[in-house]
Amino acid sequence: MAGNRGELRQGYGDIMVTRRKRPNYFILNDGSDDEAPPEDRIQETVESEASEPNSSVNTPAAAEPEILPSESMSQTQVDPILPSWPSSVPRLRSQKRARPAPATAWLWDHFNVTEVNREWIVKRTGKRELTDRDIRCAYIYKTGAQCSWKTSDSQRQTSTSNMKLHLEKLHSIFAPRSQDTSGIQKAQPSIANLLTKKEALSPQELLEKNILRWIIDDKQAFTTIELPSFQQIFQDIPGITLPFRSRSTLKRRLIDSFDTQRQQLKEELAMSCKSIALSVDIWTSKNQLPILGVMGHWLTEDFLYKERVLEFTELQGIHSGENVATAIHTMLSELDLQEKLITITGDNAGNNETMVSELFHGLQDTAVEKDKIQFEGLDSYVRCIAHILNLIVKDILRALKSGNTKEAFAVCDDIQDGKSVPVQSALAKLRILTVWINRSPQRRQSWKEVCKIMNLPGKYIEYDVETRWNSTFRMLDDGLTAKAQIIRFVSFHPELQSFTDNDWSRLSQIHQILAKFNELTLFVSEKRPQISLTVPLYYDLHDL
């Protein structure tokens, strides 16, 4: 071993490898006595060794004989002793830096991508692509359901703004550089906060939104915005422009607004609704159109009660159970609620039983997995308790032979023609009186004059309507309050039958009974009624 060292020493001449000089960390670290980080230390050492005149390797003296090319270091077969460099640390500063990842690369960790054979055109370049990609959010809710938000390359056109906005607004997932560096993770906002967050609109956008709301809420004619006096209002306000000047433009904006809100409703249901109950009703509008209304009721994963209008449309054809079932099935398919429906609440009309049966068979026939359908037809049909109360009231009034509004109109016609009228019940007399007053402007004036003479309220008594719940109670309540005015008015109109003391006593008794039904109807018509309250409600009715 000693011989080998001697031969090696002779091969290098008088050149000796000595221990390297310890780096001056005070200078390298800008005045700090601590040892520099590994990367900075290695790079600074390499540079200092390349530029330092007093190298740790001694050069031969000038007096020594010149070394022949064959004897030089470059011709030796022994590898020089070099520092051991970590594989992960670059040796020189001049090494080319790797290209950084795109700023949106993190987005794709939160989306599932599926390639599909679908042609599309890149709008920016006009290039035709033969394959497209469906992109769906991979976020999983606490319930185990996956977020339904999706897009595609053909829709986003190389833009990732909507993907980023979706993650930030709906899931509170932000780009790494925008996360809080304090080490405290922000709590994920509840679904309620996400859904109630208001969008920031410009004054012009707010104006358009409020005009649309005003047109709908107050049932304004579309031609209102074409009126010169209406347009002049906005012409006189600097910086404000009327968003639309014609009814056709207004109609178009309303349709666009409806489509936008319909899509938002669909996304809200997909995000927060796991099962839903419907309440359904059909009525005739003032312009004689059959209207189908459907309300949806559900609880979010945070147990927050939600209700939304899901359908408000003209019902095509007759009001048969089959037609209603078809309309509701179409709505459920549009909003992806086929598997989420659990119950339907409606009145006791005979066509509702047919409707729920037809809807059950329709859902079963179109379902991919039949066992996922929660709706069970008649077993999932809940009869409206408020409507049941109204039916009970009708039976009570029928037993009292109180008559109805149609009969009251016929009696008023006979009185107008001077015909004799048979003796009426107390409640029928009150109804005939209210119809008689309201049918003539002169008699309305006469009522006001009587009330003014007596220095009593001149409120008109509204007659009851069969389809308007508790309207008979309200007519009785107003009639008993205006007892003195009624007695005086009838004394001026001998064509009307007068009220006896027995009549007033009978009206008071009926009022007392109907007051309880009015109270219970208002109770079950509150914003959040509970089906568990129906049993004590029936006990209250039994005690009357």
ZASEVO-664406 format. One line per field, with one value per residue (C-alpha): residue number from 0; x, y, z. Coordinates in nm, 2 decimals, m for minus. Layout:
k	NUM  ...
X	X  ...
Y	Y  ...
Z	Z  ...
REM end
This chain:
k	0  1  2  3  4  5  6  7  8  9  10  11  12  13  14  15  16  17  18  19  20  21  22  23  24  25  26  27  28  29  30  31  32  33  34  35  36  37  38  39  40  41  42  43  44  45  46  47  48  49  50  51  52  53  54  55  56  57  58  59  60  61  62  63  64  65  66  67  68  69  70  71  72  73  74  75  76  77  78  79  80  81  82  83  84  85  86  87  88  89  90  91  92  93  94  95  96  97  98  99  100  101  102  103  104  105  106  107  108  109  110  111  112  113  114  115  116  117  118  119  120  121  122  123  124  125  126  127  128  129  130  131  132  133  134  135  136  137  138  139  140  141  142  143  144  145  146  147  148  149  150  151  152  153  154  155  156  157  158  159  160  161  162  163  164  165  166  167  168  169  170  171  172  173  174  175  176  177  178  179  180  181  182  183  184  185  186  187  188  189  190  191  192  193  194  195  196  197  198  199  200  201  202  203  204  205  206  207  208  209  210  211  212  213  214  215  216  217  218  219  220  221  222  223  224  225  226  227  228  229  230  231  232  233  234  235  236  237  238  239  240  241  242  243  244  245  246  247  248  249  250  251  252  253  254  255  256  257  258  259  260  261  262  263  264  265  266  267  268  269  270  271  272  273  274  275  276  277  278  279  280  281  282  283  284  285  286  287  288  289  290  291  292  293  294  295  296  297  298  299  300  301  302  303  304  305  306  307  308  309  310  311  312  313  314  315  316  317  318  319  320  321  322  323  324  325  326  327  328  329  330  331  332  333  334  335  336  337  338  339  340  341  342  343  344  345  346  347  348  349  350  351  352  353  354  355  356  357  358  359  360  361  362  363  364  365  366  367  368  369  370  371  372  373  374  375  376  377  378  379  380  381  382  383  384  385  386  387  388  389  390  391  392  393  394  395  396  397  398  399  400  401  402  403  404  405  406  407  408  409  410  411  412  413  414  415  416  417  418  419  420  421  422  423  424  425  426  427  428  429  430  431  432  433  434  435  436  437  438  439  440  441  442  443  444  445  446  447  448  449  450  451  452  453  454  455  456  457  458  459  460  461  462  463  464  465  466  467  468  469  470  471  472  473  474  475  476  477  478  479  480  481  482  483  484  485  486  487  488  489  490  491  492  493  494  495  496  497  498  499  500  501  502  503  504  505  506  507  508  509  510  511  512  513  514  515  516  517  518  519  520  521  522  523  524  525  526  527  528  529  530  531  532  533  534  535  536  537  538  539  540  541  542  543
X	0.00  0.29  0.45  0.13  0.12  0.48  0.42  0.11  0.31  0.58  0.31  0.19  0.55  0.57  0.20  0.03  m0.34  m0.37  m0.67  m0.89  m0.91  m1.23  m1.47  m1.52  m1.90  m1.90  m1.82  m2.03  m2.34  m2.32  m2.20  m2.37  m2.17  m2.41  m2.34  m2.50  m2.78  m2.65  m2.74  m2.58  m2.28  m2.20  m2.25  m2.05  m1.77  m1.76  m1.73  m1.47  m1.25  m1.27  m1.17  m0.95  m0.58  m0.45  m0.59  m0.56  m0.36  0.00  0.14  0.50  0.78  0.92  1.27  1.15  1.21  0.93  0.69  0.66  0.32  0.33  0.39  0.12  m0.18  m0.41  m0.24  m0.26  m0.51  m0.60  m0.92  m0.86  m1.01  m1.31  m1.57  m1.88  m2.18  m2.53  m2.73  m3.02  m2.80  m2.68  m2.30  m2.30  m2.51  m2.53  m2.74  m3.06  m3.37  m3.66  m3.98  m4.23  m4.56  m4.87  m5.04  m5.36  m5.20  m5.35  m5.70  m5.69  m5.63  m6.00  m6.16  m6.23  m6.15  m6.30  m6.21  m6.50  m6.52  m6.68  m6.57  m6.55  m6.39  m6.14  m6.29  m5.96  m5.77  m6.06  m5.89  m6.11  m6.05  m6.16  m6.18  m6.34  m6.30  m6.58  m6.47  m6.66  m6.59  m6.44  m6.56  m6.73  m6.99  m7.02  m7.31  m7.09  m7.25  m7.02  m7.07  m7.26  m7.09  m6.94  m6.80  m6.60  m6.31  m6.56  m6.75  m6.46  m6.25  m5.92  m6.03  m6.02  m6.18  m6.52  m6.35  m6.15  m6.45  m6.66  m6.40  m6.36  m6.73  m6.89  m6.61  m6.37  m6.08  m5.83  m5.50  m5.20  m5.06  m5.39  m5.43  m5.39  m5.02  m5.10  m5.14  m5.50  m5.73  m6.05  m6.37  m6.57  m6.87  m7.21  m7.43  m7.67  m7.40  m7.30  m7.66  m7.74  m7.43  m7.52  m7.36  m7.20  m7.39  m7.32  m7.59  m7.70  m7.74  m7.93  m8.16  m8.24  m8.29  m8.53  m8.73  m8.78  m8.89  m9.13  m9.29  m9.35  m9.44  m9.69  m9.82  m9.73  m9.81  m9.50  m9.60  m9.54  m9.17  m9.27  m9.47  m9.29  m9.35  m9.19  m8.88  m8.85  m8.78  m8.45  m8.37  m8.36  m8.12  m7.76  m7.55  m7.85  m7.99  m8.31  m8.20  m8.49  m8.72  m8.95  m9.17  m9.00  m8.67  m8.83  m8.98  m8.64  m8.47  m8.74  m8.69  m8.31  m8.35  m8.59  m8.34  m8.06  m8.26  m8.38  m8.03  m7.93  m8.23  m8.11  m7.76  m7.90  m8.11  m7.81  m7.59  m7.82  m8.11  m8.10  m8.47  m8.77  m9.14  m9.38  m9.70  m9.93  m10.23  m10.43  m10.65  m10.80  m10.64  m10.82  m10.77  m10.93  m10.61  m10.56  m10.24  m10.04  m9.82  m9.56  m9.36  m9.05  m8.96  m8.63  m8.36  m8.00  m7.72  m7.70  m8.07  m8.17  m8.53  m8.56  m8.86  m8.87  m9.13  m9.04  m9.32  m9.57  m9.72  m10.03  m10.17  m10.24  m10.57  m10.82  m10.74  m10.71  m10.48  m10.28  m10.22  m10.11  m9.88  m9.72  m9.65  m9.49  m9.29  m9.15  m9.05  m8.88  m8.68  m8.57  m8.45  m8.30  m8.54  m8.68  m8.49  m8.52  m8.90  m9.05  m9.40  m9.66  m9.92  m10.24  m10.60  m10.86  m10.97  m11.03  m10.78  m10.49  m10.51  m10.50  m10.21  m9.98  m10.05  m9.97  m9.66  m9.54  m9.57  m9.40  m9.10  m9.07  m9.08  m8.81  m8.58  m8.24  m8.23  m8.59  m8.48  m8.35  m8.70  m8.83  m9.18  m9.44  m9.75  m10.06  m9.85  m9.66  m9.96  m10.03  m10.37  m10.37  m10.50  m10.61  m10.83  m10.98  m11.07  m11.24  m11.44  m11.56  m11.67  m11.86  m12.04  m12.13  m12.27  m12.46  m12.63  m12.73  m12.89  m12.69  m12.70  m12.42  m12.31  m12.48  m12.82  m12.76  m12.71  m13.03  m13.22  m13.08  m13.20  m13.55  m13.55  m13.44  m13.73  m13.98  m14.05  m14.13  m13.84  m13.89  m13.77  m13.39  m13.17  m12.97  m12.64  m12.82  m12.97  m12.62  m12.48  m12.78  m12.73  m12.35  m12.42  m12.70  m12.48  m12.18  m12.37  m12.47  m12.26  m12.57  m12.62  m12.25  m12.29  m12.60  m12.41  m12.13  m12.39  m12.55  m12.22  m12.13  m12.45  m12.39  m12.03  m11.92  m11.67  m11.79  m11.60  m11.77  m11.86  m11.72  m11.94  m11.79  m11.66  m11.66  m11.31  m11.17  m11.10  m11.24  m11.42  m11.75  m11.59  m11.46  m11.80  m11.96  m11.69  m11.74  m12.12  m12.13  m11.89  m12.12  m12.45  m12.57  m12.50  m12.68  m12.99  m13.01  m12.94  m13.21  m13.46  m13.40  m13.44  m13.77  m13.71  m13.45  m13.55  m13.48  m13.27  m13.44  m13.27  m13.27  m13.09  m12.81  m12.78  m12.76  m12.49  m12.29  m12.30  m12.19  m11.91  m11.79  m11.76  m11.59  m11.34  m11.18  m11.15  m11.00  m10.75  m10.65  m10.63  m10.40  m10.19  m10.14  m10.08  m9.77  m9.44  m9.31  m9.61  m9.54  m9.74  m9.70  m9.94  m10.24  m10.33  m10.37  m10.55  m10.81  m10.85  m10.92  m11.19  m11.34  m11.38  m11.59
Y	0.00  0.23  0.14  0.23  0.57  0.63  0.55  0.77  1.05  1.01  1.01  1.35  1.49  1.72  1.80  1.72  1.72  1.90  1.96  2.23  2.56  2.60  2.85  3.18  3.16  3.51  3.65  3.41  3.47  3.85  3.89  3.59  3.34  3.06  2.80  2.88  2.66  2.36  2.49  2.83  2.69  2.45  2.70  2.96  2.71  2.61  2.97  3.07  2.77  2.87  3.23  3.22  3.27  3.08  2.74  2.45  2.26  2.38  2.45  2.34  2.58  2.78  2.63  2.27  2.12  2.15  1.86  1.67  1.63  1.26  1.32  1.58  1.53  1.50  1.18  1.00  0.71  0.79  0.99  1.32  1.35  1.57  1.68  1.45  1.65  1.57  1.44  1.68  2.00  2.17  2.21  2.54  2.85  2.85  2.53  2.59  2.63  2.40  2.56  2.63  2.45  2.65  2.86  2.66  2.31  2.27  2.29  1.95  1.77  1.86  1.74  1.41  1.41  1.17  1.17  1.14  1.11  1.45  1.71  2.07  2.39  2.60  2.95  3.13  2.95  2.79  2.45  2.14  1.90  1.54  1.45  1.64  1.60  1.60  1.76  1.70  1.84  1.56  1.72  1.47  1.60  1.47  1.26  1.07  1.24  1.39  1.75  1.76  2.06  1.98  2.14  2.03  2.15  2.26  2.47  2.63  2.69  2.66  2.89  2.77  3.07  2.90  2.60  2.81  3.02  2.70  2.57  2.90  2.99  2.65  2.45  2.71  2.56  2.82  2.83  2.74  3.10  3.25  3.03  3.18  3.15  3.20  2.82  2.86  2.68  2.87  2.70  2.58  2.80  2.63  2.56  2.83  3.09  2.99  3.00  3.33  3.51  3.81  3.88  4.22  4.41  4.74  5.02  4.95  4.58  4.65  4.88  4.61  4.35  4.57  4.67  4.30  4.23  4.53  4.41  4.06  4.15  4.42  4.25  4.55  4.53  4.49  4.80  5.01  5.05  5.19  5.48  5.81  5.94  5.63  5.66  6.03  5.94  5.77  6.03  6.29  6.10  6.15  5.83  5.60  5.43  5.24  4.87  4.81  5.03  4.77  4.50  4.24  4.32  4.30  3.96  3.84  3.96  3.79  3.46  3.49  3.57  3.28  3.04  3.16  3.13  2.79  2.67  2.81  2.63  2.30  2.35  2.44  2.12  1.91  2.06  2.08  1.84  1.47  1.41  1.63  1.66  1.84  2.03  2.05  2.26  2.35  2.66  2.89  3.23  3.56  3.52  3.17  2.97  2.64  2.68  2.40  2.51  2.29  2.38  2.18  2.14  1.99  2.00  2.07  1.86  2.14  2.08  2.41  2.41  2.52  2.57  2.68  2.71  2.43  2.47  2.74  2.66  2.64  2.29  2.15  1.96  1.86  1.84  1.46  1.27  1.15  1.50  1.63  1.32  1.38  1.75  1.67  1.38  1.62  1.87  1.60  1.49  1.84  1.91  1.56  1.48  1.14  0.95  1.22  1.25  1.11  1.25  1.47  1.68  1.78  1.85  1.57  1.60  1.26  1.32  1.35  0.98  0.90  1.14  0.98  0.63  0.73  0.92  0.61  0.39  0.65  0.68  0.30  0.26  0.53  0.45  0.30  0.15  0.10  0.03  0.39  0.53  0.65  0.75  0.48  0.61  0.62  0.54  0.86  1.08  1.32  1.48  1.85  1.90  2.25  2.13  1.87  2.14  2.34  2.03  1.99  2.36  2.31  2.01  2.21  2.50  2.26  2.11  2.46  2.52  2.84  2.85  2.96  3.26  3.13  3.11  3.46  3.61  3.45  3.59  3.94  3.91  3.82  4.12  4.34  4.22  4.28  3.91  3.76  3.58  3.29  3.33  3.28  3.14  3.39  3.33  3.34  3.68  3.82  3.68  3.83  4.16  4.18  4.07  4.33  4.62  4.52  4.48  4.85  5.17  5.36  5.10  5.12  5.50  5.44  5.21  5.47  5.74  5.53  5.46  5.83  5.93  5.68  5.78  5.42  5.25  5.23  4.91  4.70  4.35  4.10  3.80  3.46  3.24  2.86  2.83  3.08  2.92  3.09  3.35  3.27  3.33  3.66  3.76  3.67  3.85  4.17  4.14  4.10  4.40  4.61  4.49  4.85  4.97  4.66  4.72  5.09  5.01  4.74  4.98  5.21  4.92  4.73  4.50  4.32  4.07  4.21  4.04  3.91  3.87  3.50  3.56  3.75  3.48  3.21  3.41  3.44  3.07  2.99  3.25  3.08  2.74  2.88  3.08  2.75  2.63  2.96  2.94  2.58  2.66  2.95  2.72  2.45  2.71  2.85  2.85  2.53  2.30  1.96  1.65  1.54  1.82  1.67  1.42  1.69  1.90  1.63  1.61  1.99  1.95  1.66  1.88  2.14
Z	0.00  0.08  m0.25  m0.44  m0.27  m0.36  m0.72  m0.73  m0.57  m0.84  m1.11  m1.00  m0.96  m0.66  m0.67  m0.34  m0.26  0.07  0.30  0.16  0.34  0.55  0.39  0.57  0.64  0.79  0.45  0.25  0.46  0.44  0.80  0.96  1.16  1.09  0.83  0.49  0.35  0.16  m0.19  m0.13  0.03  m0.25  m0.52  m0.35  m0.29  m0.65  m0.76  m0.50  m0.60  m0.96  m0.90  m0.59  m0.68  m0.38  m0.46  m0.22  m0.49  m0.50  m0.84  m0.92  m0.86  m1.15  m1.10  m1.16  m1.50  m1.75  m1.75  m2.08  m2.23  m2.17  m1.80  m1.75  m1.53  m1.83  m1.93  m1.60  m1.57  m1.21  m1.16  m0.98  m0.63  m0.65  m0.40  m0.36  m0.49  m0.39  m0.69  m0.62  m0.61  m0.93  m0.94  m1.14  m1.13  m1.51  m1.52  m1.72  m1.49  m1.56  m1.70  m1.43  m1.43  m1.56  m1.30  m1.35  m1.32  m0.97  m1.11  m1.28  m0.95  m0.87  m1.19  m1.36  m1.73  m1.99  m2.36  m2.60  m2.98  m3.06  m3.31  m3.21  m3.34  m3.15  m3.20  m3.15  m3.43  m3.63  m3.59  m3.60  m3.31  m3.35  m2.98  m2.70  m2.32  m2.07  m1.74  m1.42  m1.07  m0.85  m0.52  m0.29  m0.04  0.32  0.20  m0.05  m0.35  m0.62  m0.74  m1.06  m1.21  m1.55  m1.86  m2.17  m2.39  m2.65  m2.40  m2.21  m2.53  m2.35  m2.07  m1.71  m1.55  m1.49  m1.34  m1.10  m1.01  m0.94  m0.70  m0.52  m0.48  m0.42  m0.25  m0.11  m0.29  m0.39  m0.59  m0.37  m0.39  m0.27  0.04  0.38  0.49  0.86  0.91  1.02  0.78  0.70  0.79  0.49  0.44  0.48  0.18  0.30  0.29  m0.06  m0.19  m0.03  m0.14  m0.34  m0.67  m0.73  m1.00  m1.16  m1.13  m1.49  m1.42  m1.10  m1.29  m1.55  m1.27  m1.08  m1.38  m1.47  m1.11  m1.12  m1.45  m1.30  m0.94  m1.03  m1.34  m1.57  m1.94  m2.15  m2.35  m2.04  m2.12  m2.47  m2.31  m2.39  m2.03  m1.89  m2.12  m2.04  m1.67  m1.78  m2.04  m1.77  m1.54  m1.66  m1.68  m1.68  m1.99  m2.01  m2.07  m2.32  m2.52  m2.69  m2.55  m2.78  m2.62  m2.27  m2.35  m2.47  m2.15  m1.93  m2.11  m2.07  m1.71  m1.66  m1.83  m1.61  m1.29  m1.40  m1.44  m1.10  m0.95  m1.10  m0.96  m0.62  m0.61  m0.73  m0.46  m0.15  m0.21  m0.14  m0.11  m0.18  m0.11  m0.35  m0.29  m0.60  m0.69  m1.00  m1.04  m1.30  m1.35  m1.40  m1.77  m1.76  m1.80  m1.61  m1.40  m1.25  m0.95  m0.79  m0.48  m0.36  0.00  0.13  0.40  0.32  0.47  0.74  0.82  0.67  0.54  0.18  m0.05  m0.41  m0.69  m0.92  m1.18  m1.27  m1.61  m1.81  m1.80  m2.14  m2.20  m1.94  m1.57  m1.57  m1.35  m1.65  m1.78  m1.44  m1.40  m1.74  m1.65  m1.32  m1.46  m1.73  m1.45  m1.24  m1.54  m1.63  m1.27  m1.21  m0.93  m1.03  m0.76  m0.50  m0.48  m0.16  m0.12  m0.30  m0.10  m0.27  m0.21  m0.20  m0.56  m0.72  m1.01  m0.76  m0.67  m1.04  m1.08  m0.81  m0.95  m1.30  m1.19  m0.99  m1.30  m1.52  m1.29  m1.27  m1.65  m1.71  m1.42  m1.50  m1.14  m1.02  m0.66  m0.63  m0.68  m0.34  m0.45  m0.38  m0.55  m0.33  m0.02  m0.08  m0.13  0.16  0.16  0.25  0.61  0.54  0.25  0.48  0.73  0.45  0.35  0.71  0.71  0.39  0.54  0.85  0.64  0.42  0.72  0.84  0.50  0.47  0.09  m0.13  m0.34  m0.66  m0.48  m0.33  m0.68  m0.80  m0.50  m0.57  m0.93  m0.80  m0.56  m0.85  m1.06  m0.77  m0.72  m0.38  m0.20  0.05  0.40  0.43  0.70  0.91  0.72  0.38  0.47  0.55  0.22  0.02  0.19  0.10  m0.26  m0.29  m0.17  m0.38  m0.71  m0.73  m0.71  m0.57  m0.30  m0.21  m0.17  0.04  0.27  0.31  0.39  0.66  0.82  0.81  0.98  1.25  1.28  1.23  1.01  0.65  0.56  0.29  0.38  0.13  0.05  0.08  m0.21  m0.20  m0.33  m0.08  0.25  0.56  0.35  0.53  0.86  0.75  0.62  0.95  1.14  0.94  0.96  1.34  1.37  1.15  1.32  1.39  1.03  0.89  1.10  0.99  0.62  0.60  0.76  0.45  0.21  0.28  m0.02  0.20  0.48  0.82  1.09  1.40  1.74  1.68  1.35  1.53  1.80  1.53  1.34  1.67  1.72  1.37  1.41  1.72  1.55  1.24  1.44  1.56  1.20  1.10  1.37  1.28  0.91  0.98  1.21  0.95  0.68  0.86  0.68  0.83  0.93  1.08  1.00  1.36  1.47  1.28  1.56  1.84  1.57  1.53  1.91  1.92  1.65  1.85  2.16  1.97
REM end
